[in-house]
Amino acid sequence: MASTGKSLNLETGRKLSAREAAAFTDEIKHRMYARWNEKVFGGAFMRDLETGELPFETIRLFWKHWYSYPVEINNFHLIIYQRHQGFFARHRDLIAPYVGKISDELVNPTIPGHIQVLIKQGEAFGGNLTA
């Protein structure tokens, strides 16, 4: 399924073959990566960061606001887990890997999890969470 720029639609209730499902998800991934490259890597922030022209104060501000991102991600994982309890009840073999992902976010590299990495990086840039 080559990217045509057309919207992707699924017919409700129609089961896709393995080949159709793979083509559909491949197209979604292709579009997602293209958009990511355009908006993130092609954006002014990353461009200036890469060339060394991003003001240090902007980096500090970025880390000040970015540190809570892992908390949002963890919350998102927990919402998905709660929302899809029926799915997990039918596919019990997926519970352990999914809960393992949630656990990883909260305990690695040590408790309180990934947020401490961002806090330490922010401190290395001279930022703090209260200023």
N, C-alpha and C positions, 0 to 999 in steps of 0.2 A: 504494500500500500504506500505509494509515493506521496509525499506531502504536496497537497494541492492548494492549501490555504482554505479549503472548504471546511465547514464545521463537521465534527465527527458526531454521528448519531447512532444510537443503538435502538433497535426495535424492541420495545418492552416485551418480555416473555420469550423472545427468540433465543434459543441456545446456539452459541457459536461453536463451530468446530475448533479443534486445537489450532489449526492453521489460521483461521479467521481471528481467533482470540489473540494469537501471537502477533499477527499483523496489526490488529487494533492497538494493542498495548505498545508495540514498537513505534507506531505513529504518534501515540501520546508522548512517549519518552523523547522521540525526535523533536517534537514541537516544544516540549518542556526545556530540553537542552538548548535549542535554538533561542528560545525566549530568554533563558538564563544568560547565555552568552551576550545577547543584545543588551539586556537591561542591567545585568550585574557587571560582567567583565567589560562591557562597552560603555559603562557609565562613567561620569566624571570622577566620582570618588575613587574607583579602582584605577582609572587611567592616571590620575594624579598620584595615587599611592605608588603605582608601578614606576613612574618616572621620578619619584622622590620630590614631587612638588606639592604634596598634600601638607598643609600646615599642621605642625605638631599639635596645636590646640584643637584642631578638628579630630585628630586621632584620639586625644584625651576625651573629647566629648562623645565620640563614637563608643569608646569603652564604657563610659559612664552610663550610657543608655542601653548598651548591648548586654551588660552583665546579667540581666534578668531573663535573657532569652532561654537558657536551659530550663528555668522554672516554667515558662510558657510551653516549651516542648514536652516537659514531663506531664503537665496538666493535660495537654492534648492527647498523649498516650493513654492516660488514665480515663479520659472521656471516651476514647475509642473503645477501650477495654470494657467500660461500663455499658456503653451503647450497644455493643455487639455480644453481650453475654449469651444470647441464643445461638449465635454462630459458634462461639467457643464451646458451648455445651454440646453441640453436634460434632465438633472437631476438637476433641479433647487433646489430641496430639499436638495441637498448636498453642495450647495454654502455656506450657513451660517455656517455649522459645519467646513468646510475646512478653510474658511476665519477666523473663530473664532480661529482655531489652529494657523494660521499665526499671528493673533492679539495677542494671548496669549504669543507667543515667544517675541513679541516686547514691551509689556507693563507690564509684570509681572516679578518680584514682583512689580516693578515700571519701568517707562521709564528710560533707554533704553532697558529694558528687561533682559533676562537671561544672557546676556554677563556681566552685572554688578555683578552677583553672582560669576562668574569665576574670574573677576578682583579682587573682595574682597578676595576670597580664595587665589589667588596668592599673594596679599599683606600680608595676614596672614602668608604665608610661607616665607615672607621676599623678595619676588620677586617684580620687577616692569617691566613695559612694555618697558622702554627705555634703560635699562641696558643690 
